[in-house]
C-alpha cells in the first residue's frame, strides 16, 4: 500500500468506525431483536402482529397524514420565503439578519419550543386571544389535543429546512436564463414555471424529504401538543421501549416505520427526478 492510500485509509478509518459503532451496530441490534422472541428464537410474530392489527394501520395513517400535511404547508410557506430572501432582499445586512432569525430557533430544544406552543395555543393563549379580539371567532378554539395543533408546531420547527434548501437552489439559478426567457417573450409566471421552478426543484425535493422524514419520526412535538389524545407511530415505539419493555415488538415497529418511510421517500424522489428532467 502506497503512502497516499495509507493516508486515505487512516483518514477514512475513524469516521467509518464511528458510523459502524453508532449507526450500523444499533440498527442491527434492533433488526435482530425484531425477528426474535425474548428467548432468542426466530419468529415473524412481531411483524404479523403489526400487519393484522388495524390499530397500527390507523396510527400509521395518522402519522403519514400529519407528515404529508406538514411537508405541504412548509413548502407553501417556505418557498415564497426563500424567494423573498434570495430574489427580493438586496440589502445584505437585512438578508443576514433574516437568515439568523430563521436559524436561531434550531439552537433551541424541541421540548422548549413545543412548550412555548402549548402556551400560545392554549385556550387563553395568545393565538386564541388574538382571534377572539379580532372578531374572527366567537369563542376560543381547541388547538391542543388536535392534529391542527401538532401541524402548527411541526411546521414552525421544520420550516427552516425548506427555506435553506430552496434558498440554496434559487441562489444557484443563473439570472441570465430568466432574462433570456423574458427576452423571448415569456411572461414572468411563464419564466418562473418553465425556467426557475424546474431548476430549483432539486433543492425543493431535498428540503421536502427532510421535512417529511423529520415530521413522521417526530416524538416530542406530537406527544406534547396532542395531550395524549392523538397517537403517532413514534409514540407507539417509545411506549414499547420505555413502558412495556418489549424490545422485540418495539424493534419490529421501528423497522416497519423505517421501511415504509424510505419507500415513500424513494417514490417521491423518483417523481422529482422525472419532473426535473
Steps between C-alpha positions, in 0.01 A plus 500: 500500500640833395535787743211691341261207530617439857419861582154471343434180696606665824282804437196292401550234765385701801179635338421151368554352846283768658223438244515124556497529880226760540278441195542156345543303823192644678293452185610136479411448867150639437463295180603175667277566800201558274537148353548318831302415813613595853650151518703562185304276263441631146145616431285716277230542764599861572442599138181295471374683807554831323369381164170355622412759763297785351599728789855518368378594154282772648798642689715476187234686301488778760881517509549523125205737460651741752840460332360568154298802614802637685710466185237664277444796733874544556557505122218749441644734763869426455531541123368860492711582805811361331411694185471818706838449663683413179327712234330789678736597781793694356641649819750243627475588873123452494537167318751380759271614780209306348710186465617532861141541620409192298783284633515610866196289605689190385740553791209470744376161618184365339364449850533870581342605170216251540427627851498851355234398249300337779482842664421682175235252386330459836139597558613831649816521291613778271363334185147461634502844663602657168237310299224585745595867536518540121150357461607205285357254753244537776653263752847349549588215267647173612850461361666277760407136464423537128688432179487870421703580812758235414514631143566856616780390730669277242481760223659761724780265605575357152445808282870605501598179320278587203609865489871420513479221240288701255699818561823320416346363179360839396834667560658263247250583223672715239302827461611506136269205430202689637599808304526294183153361561363853545677616184328220309162635604418285802295661774638506855289205613591301188867569567464385858308185414713390202845622607538590867280237662647197318853618584408544868308171517797291626539733798126497559490120492797473735337736748161328470654158560683626809183657637290190431745261663542722804123550527404132489775409748434790739412404855533799732275744313211256432521362854478843663255671265269199471440489874464123476199524267689412180753221457768495232727207419804638681294511820413131459868415462592709805232328708635156415854594601431720803180362653433146380869407457418280202811569294415235242159640415637854524776404258242367253309828526817697440606294197149521354501876536847524344412284200173678426659844534791410272256356244295821492815710478629286211171543314507876556860512381413317179211737434727798560762362261242457224362849559847658478598318180 
